[in-house]
Amino acid sequence: MAVVAAAPEPPAQSPVTRTIVRDVRLPAAKVTDRVQVREIRIAPSQPAGLHVHNGPVFGSIVTGSVVYQIDGQPASVLRPGDVFYEPAGERIARFDAQEDGVTFLAYFLLSPGQEAELTMLGPPEAG
């Protein structure tokens, strides 16, 4: 009588998956003692305008869509589930809500005593 080994059972599908959707190395170490999370809504077809932040901002699109562009880089359209990074002090040329508007979560990394600031700028200088 031959003994036949049973085929191993396939591993069970895990009910939890973890996927890295963005991994950003900051240009310099930053002392961070809190993260402020804001839900931000921009009306349909409303541009945010050229701006900079005083610290790094990470975000994720919840609903709608936006044209996102760091000054001097190609523009891209972000949709629900997409994540973005706005480096501290970098000129954000576009964060323009599309015809459906946009709702997103923004995560502000703040140092002790720091408050999140957004500075509106004029149009980019002609190169």
Backbone as CSV, one residue per row, in Angstrom:
resi,resn,N_x,N_y,N_z,CA_x,CA_y,CA_z,C_x,C_y,C_z
1,MET,0.838,-1.155,0.000,0.000,0.000,0.000,0.892,1.229,0.000
2,ALA,0.693,2.091,-0.974,1.498,3.296,-1.112,0.909,4.407,-0.264
3,VAL,1.807,5.186,0.332,1.359,6.331,1.136,1.506,7.574,0.273
4,VAL,0.444,8.302,0.131,0.453,9.526,-0.677,0.342,10.707,0.278
5,ALA,1.290,11.622,0.182,1.254,12.814,1.045,0.160,13.746,0.551
6,ALA,-0.552,14.290,1.494,-1.615,15.238,1.150,-0.981,16.538,0.667
7,ALA,-1.606,17.129,-0.323,-1.119,18.423,-0.826,-1.291,19.463,0.280
8,PRO,-0.284,20.343,0.447,-0.422,21.362,1.490,-1.587,22.286,1.175
9,GLU,-2.256,22.705,2.223,-3.380,23.621,2.037,-2.843,25.004,1.694
10,PRO,-3.498,25.690,0.785,-3.038,27.044,0.461,-3.203,27.932,1.702
11,PRO,-2.326,28.905,1.841,-2.450,29.783,3.002,-3.790,30.515,2.986
12,ALA,-4.334,30.712,4.159,-5.615,31.407,4.264,-5.422,32.861,3.846
13,GLN,-6.422,33.406,3.177,-6.392,34.809,2.774,-6.537,35.669,4.020
14,SER,-5.612,36.577,4.215,-5.662,37.450,5.383,-6.819,38.435,5.244
15,PRO,-7.568,38.686,6.321,-8.660,39.652,6.252,-8.151,41.099,6.258
16,VAL,-6.853,41.289,6.488,-6.269,42.626,6.513,-5.101,42.673,5.538
17,THR,-5.091,43.682,4.689,-3.946,43.896,3.811,-3.367,45.268,4.109
18,ARG,-2.068,45.393,3.954,-1.384,46.668,4.175,-0.546,46.966,2.936
19,THR,-0.842,48.084,2.304,-0.151,48.470,1.086,0.428,49.859,1.266
20,ILE,1.696,50.013,0.970,2.303,51.339,1.010,1.849,52.079,-0.240
21,VAL,1.177,53.215,-0.059,0.722,53.987,-1.209,1.606,55.201,-1.462
22,ARG,2.390,55.592,-0.483,3.353,56.692,-0.651,4.393,56.576,0.439
23,ASP,5.654,56.709,0.091,6.747,56.664,1.054,7.685,57.804,0.698
24,VAL,7.684,58.853,1.512,8.423,60.071,1.201,9.528,60.279,2.225
25,ARG,10.738,60.469,1.738,11.840,60.847,2.610,11.874,62.364,2.631
26,LEU,11.736,62.955,3.821,11.773,64.403,3.947,13.185,64.895,3.664
27,PRO,13.321,66.094,3.090,14.646,66.593,2.736,15.550,66.833,3.939
28,ALA,14.967,67.010,5.107,15.741,67.197,6.339,14.921,66.642,7.499
29,ALA,15.621,66.190,8.531,14.919,65.699,9.713,14.067,66.831,10.285
30,LYS,12.880,66.517,10.752,11.961,67.515,11.292,11.451,67.023,12.634
31,VAL,11.652,67.840,13.664,11.082,67.516,14.962,9.576,67.736,14.856
32,THR,8.823,66.688,15.091,7.365,66.755,14.979,6.772,66.270,16.283
33,ASP,5.970,67.142,16.930,5.346,66.686,18.165,3.838,66.520,18.026
34,ARG,3.313,66.882,16.825,1.897,66.613,16.569,1.624,66.652,15.077
35,VAL,0.546,65.998,14.703,0.065,66.008,13.326,-1.373,66.494,13.376
36,GLN,-1.639,67.557,12.630,-3.001,68.088,12.558,-3.624,67.577,11.270
37,VAL,-4.811,66.969,11.382,-5.515,66.438,10.219,-6.737,67.312,9.974
38,ARG,-6.853,67.808,8.751,-7.989,68.663,8.380,-8.744,68.042,7.219
39,GLU,-10.068,68.130,7.270,-10.879,67.805,6.105,-11.110,69.122,5.378
40,ILE,-10.720,69.165,4.111,-10.808,70.392,3.330,-11.677,70.123,2.108
41,ARG,-12.567,71.064,1.837,-13.456,70.960,0.672,-13.226,72.180,-0.217
42,ILE,-13.126,71.932,-1.508,-12.999,73.006,-2.488,-14.177,72.863,-3.453
43,ALA,-14.860,73.974,-3.684,-16.049,73.985,-4.543,-15.693,73.581,-5.975
44,PRO,-16.690,73.101,-6.723,-16.453,72.702,-8.115,-15.795,73.819,-8.929
45,SER,-14.817,73.409,-9.747,-14.108,74.285,-10.680,-13.387,75.451,-10.014
46,GLN,-13.069,75.328,-8.736,-12.391,76.389,-7.988,-10.901,76.104,-7.902
47,PRO,-10.046,77.026,-8.403,-8.607,76.849,-8.217,-8.214,77.273,-6.801
48,ALA,-7.222,76.609,-6.233,-6.739,76.977,-4.898,-5.802,78.176,-4.978
49,GLY,-5.138,78.362,-6.100,-4.192,79.463,-6.249,-2.780,79.049,-5.858
50,LEU,-1.812,79.773,-6.394,-0.404,79.514,-6.120,-0.142,79.751,-4.632
51,HIS,0.473,78.759,-3.970,0.685,78.878,-2.526,1.863,78.044,-2.055
52,VAL,2.281,78.297,-0.820,3.293,77.487,-0.136,2.809,77.214,1.279
53,HIS,3.329,76.134,1.862,3.053,75.777,3.254,4.335,75.922,4.061
54,ASN,4.199,76.177,5.351,5.365,76.341,6.223,5.878,75.020,6.784
55,GLY,5.311,73.937,6.373,5.757,72.610,6.777,5.247,71.604,5.765
56,PRO,5.731,70.377,5.829,5.266,69.364,4.875,3.801,69.021,5.103
57,VAL,3.107,68.795,3.998,1.696,68.424,4.045,1.519,67.165,3.209
58,PHE,0.872,66.184,3.808,0.494,64.966,3.099,-1.016,64.956,3.022
59,GLY,-1.569,64.358,1.983,-3.014,64.340,1.872,-3.516,63.171,1.069
60,SER,-4.825,62.958,1.169,-5.484,61.918,0.380,-6.849,62.432,-0.060
61,ILE,-7.172,62.148,-1.300,-8.438,62.578,-1.882,-9.534,61.632,-1.403
62,VAL,-10.616,62.227,-0.890,-11.754,61.440,-0.402,-12.825,61.348,-1.488
63,THR,-13.243,62.499,-2.018,-14.243,62.530,-3.095,-13.833,63.590,-4.106
64,GLY,-14.319,63.441,-5.322,-14.055,64.424,-6.360,-12.676,64.257,-6.961
65,SER,-12.195,65.330,-7.578,-10.882,65.277,-8.218,-10.276,66.665,-8.254
66,VAL,-8.957,66.695,-8.422,-8.207,67.942,-8.400,-7.022,67.827,-9.349
67,VAL,-6.679,68.938,-10.005,-5.436,68.995,-10.771,-4.375,69.486,-9.805
68,TYR,-3.314,68.687,-9.641,-2.254,68.958,-8.669,-0.949,69.178,-9.414
69,GLN,-0.230,70.259,-9.037,1.038,70.531,-9.701,1.960,71.323,-8.780
70,ILE,3.144,70.789,-8.565,4.212,71.543,-7.918,4.854,72.374,-9.020
71,ASP,5.134,73.648,-8.734,5.681,74.562,-9.728,6.887,73.949,-10.433
72,GLY,6.867,73.964,-11.769,7.973,73.437,-12.562,7.891,71.956,-12.852
73,GLN,6.880,71.271,-12.330,6.713,69.839,-12.572,5.417,69.599,-13.342
74,PRO,5.263,68.433,-13.950,4.027,68.156,-14.690,2.811,68.098,-13.761
75,ALA,1.675,68.500,-14.277,0.410,68.419,-13.539,-0.120,66.992,-13.609
76,SER,-0.903,66.612,-12.600,-1.575,65.314,-12.614,-2.960,65.483,-12.006
77,VAL,-3.854,64.581,-12.351,-5.205,64.602,-11.795,-5.257,63.571,-10.676
78,LEU,-5.674,64.021,-9.484,-5.818,63.134,-8.331,-7.288,62.831,-8.124
79,ARG,-7.571,61.558,-7.839,-8.944,61.090,-7.649,-9.045,60.369,-6.303
80,PRO,-10.260,59.979,-5.892,-10.410,59.322,-4.590,-9.417,58.174,-4.405
81,GLY,-8.756,58.195,-3.246,-7.761,57.184,-2.914,-6.343,57.613,-3.245
82,ASP,-6.177,58.606,-4.119,-4.838,59.085,-4.456,-4.279,59.899,-3.291
83,VAL,-2.967,59.831,-3.122,-2.294,60.579,-2.058,-1.318,61.569,-2.681
84,PHE,-1.019,62.633,-1.934,-0.104,63.646,-2.440,0.771,64.157,-1.308
85,TYR,1.853,64.833,-1.701,2.805,65.416,-0.761,3.154,66.811,-1.250
86,GLU,2.992,67.795,-0.377,3.387,69.168,-0.672,4.568,69.499,0.240
87,PRO,5.783,69.552,-0.320,6.952,69.836,0.512,6.897,71.236,1.113
88,ALA,7.455,71.400,2.286,7.518,72.705,2.944,8.228,73.698,2.037
89,GLY,7.630,74.870,1.858,8.265,75.939,1.103,8.221,75.804,-0.405
90,GLU,7.749,74.669,-0.932,7.648,74.492,-2.388,6.401,75.200,-2.900
91,ARG,6.537,75.828,-4.062,5.402,76.526,-4.669,4.444,75.500,-5.268
92,ILE,3.228,75.505,-4.775,2.190,74.626,-5.314,1.452,75.444,-6.368
93,ALA,1.732,75.142,-7.635,1.200,75.925,-8.748,-0.294,75.689,-8.935
94,ARG,-0.717,74.442,-8.741,-2.146,74.133,-8.944,-2.608,73.115,-7.915
95,PHE,-3.761,73.371,-7.376,-4.527,72.402,-6.607,-5.970,72.784,-6.900
96,ASP,-6.362,72.527,-8.146,-7.593,73.049,-8.720,-8.680,71.984,-8.755
97,ALA,-9.768,72.256,-8.025,-10.898,71.324,-8.033,-11.480,71.244,-9.434
98,GLN,-11.856,70.045,-9.823,-12.492,69.829,-11.118,-14.000,70.062,-10.989
99,GLU,-14.729,69.754,-12.044,-16.165,70.071,-12.084,-16.973,69.409,-10.972
100,ASP,-16.445,68.347,-10.347,-17.159,67.678,-9.259,-16.717,68.168,-7.881
101,GLY,-15.833,69.181,-7.821,-15.319,69.640,-6.528,-14.386,68.598,-5.950
102,VAL,-13.888,68.865,-4.745,-12.991,67.899,-4.112,-13.098,68.010,-2.599
103,THR,-13.030,66.878,-1.936,-12.878,66.796,-0.485,-11.637,65.950,-0.251
104,PHE,-10.747,66.452,0.617,-9.536,65.700,0.900,-9.156,65.855,2.362
105,LEU,-8.351,64.922,2.842,-7.778,64.999,4.171,-6.345,65.472,4.012
106,ALA,-5.961,66.479,4.798,-4.600,67.009,4.766,-3.982,66.792,6.136
107,TYR,-2.752,66.258,6.147,-2.022,65.945,7.370,-0.834,66.907,7.472
108,PHE,-0.857,67.783,8.479,0.174,68.794,8.673,1.106,68.331,9.786
109,LEU,2.390,68.127,9.450,3.400,67.737,10.442,3.905,69.011,11.112
110,LEU,3.675,69.139,12.423,3.964,70.388,13.131,5.001,70.196,14.223
111,SER,5.935,71.132,14.284,6.967,71.160,15.324,6.380,71.793,16.586
112,PRO,7.046,71.651,17.723,6.557,72.290,18.952,6.333,73.791,18.729
113,GLY,5.144,74.271,19.070,4.798,75.684,18.945,4.420,76.126,17.545
114,GLN,4.520,75.264,16.559,4.213,75.632,15.171,2.736,75.447,14.877
115,GLU,2.175,76.364,14.107,0.824,76.225,13.577,0.932,76.128,12.054
116,ALA,0.019,75.401,11.444,0.025,75.266,9.989,-0.300,76.614,9.356
117,GLU,0.503,76.989,8.372,0.282,78.241,7.649,0.324,77.987,6.152
118,LEU,-0.557,78.677,5.453,-0.594,78.654,4.002,-0.394,80.099,3.552
119,THR,0.574,80.313,2.675,0.846,81.653,2.161,0.487,81.687,0.687
120,MET,-0.432,82.571,0.324,-0.814,82.732,-1.061,0.233,83.600,-1.760
121,LEU,0.581,83.233,-2.999,1.601,83.936,-3.784,0.993,84.468,-5.074
122,GLY,1.716,85.363,-5.707,1.302,85.828,-7.028,1.595,84.771,-8.059
123,PRO,1.352,85.108,-9.329,1.626,84.123,-10.389,3.121,83.839,-10.470
124,PRO,3.500,82.653,-10.964,4.921,82.345,-11.114,5.587,83.343,-12.045
125,GLU,6.843,83.656,-11.774,7.593,84.565,-12.637,7.874,83.882,-13.956
126,ALA,7.857,84.650,-15.006,8.179,84.096,-16.338,9.653,83.716,-16.350
127,GLY,9.949,82.522,-16.861,11.322,82.036,-16.882,12.013,82.549,-18.046
